[in-house]
Amino acid sequence: MYMVSACLVGINCRYDGKNTLDEKLAQLVREGRAIPLCPEVLGDLPTPRESCEIQLTEDGRRVVMSRAGTNCTSEYTEGARRTLEICRIAGITKAVLQQRSPSCGCGRIYDGTFSGRLIEGNGITTELLKANGIDVYTAETWEAELQDR
């Protein structure tokens, strides 16, 4: 059983109210082999919502800030916690998440300046899932990585 970012299976839950449908992942949900979750919605953020990026504070802490400067760290943290809880209940050990997102980004995220520049790093949910033994893949890499196992 997989957990997949809800936006990847056609659910309009992205910050812009849209989705990024990946038909192969949607098929996994239809077959009962995956469950769709959106950590941002689980953190009680609305859809649509202002775009957010992870920024580093002067003391090195990671915070999630909206384009307008609202600190949304608590909502992103709560959404990650709820996502992990659901994964544990469902016995999920693998997740396929949306790239670049401050929640689900895996390997590369936006740099916090809202300029479109990418840096190495993971989103809040990705970090929590990995720290708790859940393998995380991106929509671009999941098939190849899972076929090799």
Secondary structure, 3 states (H helix, E strand, C coil): CEEEEHHHHCCCCCCCCCCCCCHHHHHHHHCCCEEEECHHHHCCCCCCCCCEEEEECCCCCEEEEECCCCECHHHHHHHHHHHHHHHHHHCCCEEEECCECCCCCCCEEECCCCCCCEEECCCHHHHHHHHCCCEEEECCCHHHHHHCC
